Amino acid sequence: MNRRQLIKQAGFATAAFAMSRDLFAANTSVFTQSTFIDEWIYLGSNENPHGPSKAAREAMSKALLSTNRYQWKESAKLISALAQPHRLTDKNILLGAGSSELLGLTTLFASFKKGNIIAPDPTFRLWTTAAQHMGLQIKWIPLTEEKDTDLTAMHSAIDSDTSMVYLCNPNNPTGIPIPDQELRDFIKAVPSHVIVLMDEAYTEFEDIPSTVPLIDEFPNLVIAKTFSKIYGLAGARIGYLLGNEKIIESLGNLQPWQNAGPSAVSVAAALASLQDQDFVTYCKTENAKNRAIYHQGLADLGLRHTPSTTSFSYFDTANYPGNFVATLEQNKIMGARSFEENSTWMRLSIGTTEEMKQVVSALKAGS
Ligand SMILES: Cc1ncc(COP(=O)(O)O)c(C=O)c1O
């Protein structure tokens, strides 16, 4: 091992120690530092800077002790806890190691019919490379001028070869939700042989209506949700699908071991997080406050932004006098990036109050 590797390993060991100290600190109610590994501020992956909640951390540390056993009982408890509030049954839920695994699984199911998938552009694309490898063609439908999801164009793009429509609500990277009635009308108009995959990773930040109540009416509707965002458990890797019994059964049959993706530790964290609604309220309030700090900073600089309802901001850097990304990186702030070709629009995740103040002052000093 050379000197650089040694230093790197020592750095990670120190960081791991600092993290485990935090995990077990009884009186720390929220994480205040999202930058525990080094002094950089990371605002690129829409991670929750406040999570996991104290309740989740305690549940995880307790669950560590029983990781010699499989997590059947706890997973079953979690599935029931996810089903009950919606008056659904356990057969309407499928667990996965993060919602991206389940977006991939639904795409795999869609690929049995081959054909095409319809998706907005830009949107969350993590699952799309796998979709193309499975032989599916993706028909990208540009957003409107106002950066809204163009449901009319998406509906017109459906043909007899369409196997799935993907919608992200609110959309990533714009943060804009689809008006509820328009969304319902759209789902109704999609032919029943076409799967509608709704990605609802960010609905909780502003109580955007979920499509879960439509499950009974539309057997082709599959909804993906995650514990990565509002609950601050991105690294724990736990998400779930909701849908009609039949489609959930078909999707579950594609998992080598149904519902066994998330570890006992992650399942315990998810269960505890569901009980801790004070933490959810805290994250919502902080996110809205810190997004407003950033949006005020953008307005002071003459930069426009979309009306985001999420834990990230989408904004136009065209009027920024310097190099936007370089200015942030010179100030050890990572994460601003573009999602559209040849576009000046960028996305930045919302961090803590201190972080967003640092972002704004760096941008102002660099302008
Ligand atoms: C819209 C959207 N869906 C899904 C995911 C994936 O989340 P998970 O961590 O549950 O895989 C993300 C992550 O950023 C996302 O932005």
The ligand as a MOL file (V3000), in Angstrom:
LIG
                    3D

  0  0  0     0  0            999 V3000
M  V30 BEGIN CTAB
M  V30 COUNTS 16 16 0 0 0
M  V30 BEGIN ATOM
M  V30 1 C -37.1690 10.7580 -9.2640 0
M  V30 2 C -36.3290 9.7480 -8.5760 0
M  V30 3 N -36.7440 8.4940 -8.5190 0
M  V30 4 C -36.0200 7.5380 -7.9120 0
M  V30 5 C -34.8120 7.8410 -7.3370 0
M  V30 6 C -34.0030 6.7170 -6.7590 0
M  V30 7 O -34.1510 6.6310 -5.4400 0
M  V30 8 P -33.6580 5.3600 -4.6120 0
M  V30 9 O -32.5880 5.8920 -3.7270 0
M  V30 10 O -34.8780 4.9400 -3.8760 0
M  V30 11 O -33.1640 4.3270 -5.5350 0
M  V30 12 C -34.3250 9.1510 -7.3650 0
M  V30 13 C -33.0260 9.4690 -6.7610 0
M  V30 14 O -32.4910 10.5370 -6.8590 0
M  V30 15 C -35.1050 10.1300 -8.0050 0
M  V30 16 O -34.6980 11.3920 -8.0950 0
M  V30 END ATOM
M  V30 BEGIN BOND
M  V30 1 1 1 2
M  V30 2 1 2 3
M  V30 3 2 2 15
M  V30 4 2 3 4
M  V30 5 1 4 5
M  V30 6 1 5 6
M  V30 7 2 5 12
M  V30 8 1 6 7
M  V30 9 1 7 8
M  V30 10 2 8 9
M  V30 11 1 8 10
M  V30 12 1 8 11
M  V30 13 1 12 13
M  V30 14 1 12 15
M  V30 15 2 13 14
M  V30 16 1 15 16
M  V30 END BOND
M  V30 END CTAB
M  END
